């Protein structure tokens, strides 16, 4: 996927202006980082076709901005920041709704396979309204993946999870990338971003501030410029990066 000169926003405010990203290859995880109001969620919504967009979003020879909503949804799976699901629907209903246009049959069997992959098959007949925040996150990820899209857009997929479940979900996301999906996700936890990302895009006020590997991007200079924090970056004994500010790790 290649993004060129992307601008997007809302009727009264332009959030992103002229953003371009280097090619995002299949099999990769790119994490979008940045302070609040940097345009992270708006970028995912633009790729998903949720908001008005100018510019080009290329997937191979196709410009996603020129596709119908139905065609784009077959190529892009979107997990919003707020967990999906009409409150009256069951978990199984939500996944079957996502599968309805695929032609897969029987739908309930395919839906159960997707739920089982993410460890929530036992919740299939429960209404969405009774689920915990973490359970809703897992179901939302299952819905995004259900149609086997090329691109996965995941907005804070671990926000409602404890530490163990964060690692579990990020492990699932890594496996999806290894299967050939293009994964673009928003995280606020810099340490998790450093550990799980192949590339990181740092946004600030709707513009690209930095792009590259975690080692390239998570530097004291960029942390100071974008987040306005003084920090040092160290590599721990296991090889992952640690960001330390005022004696505390981020």
Secondary structure, DSSP 4 states (H G I P E B T S, - for coil): -EEEEEEEEETTEEEEEEEEE----TTEEEEEE-STTSSHHHHHHHHHT-S-EEEEEEETTEEGGGS-HHHHHHHEEEE-SS----TTSBHHHHHHHHHTTT--SSHHHHHHHHHHHTT-GGGTTSBGGGS-HHHHHHHHHHHHHTT--SEEEEESTTTT--HHHHHHHHHHHHHHHHTT-EEEEE-S-HHHHHHH-SEEEEEETTEEEEEE-HHHHS-HHHIIIII----EEEE-TTS-EEEEETTEE-
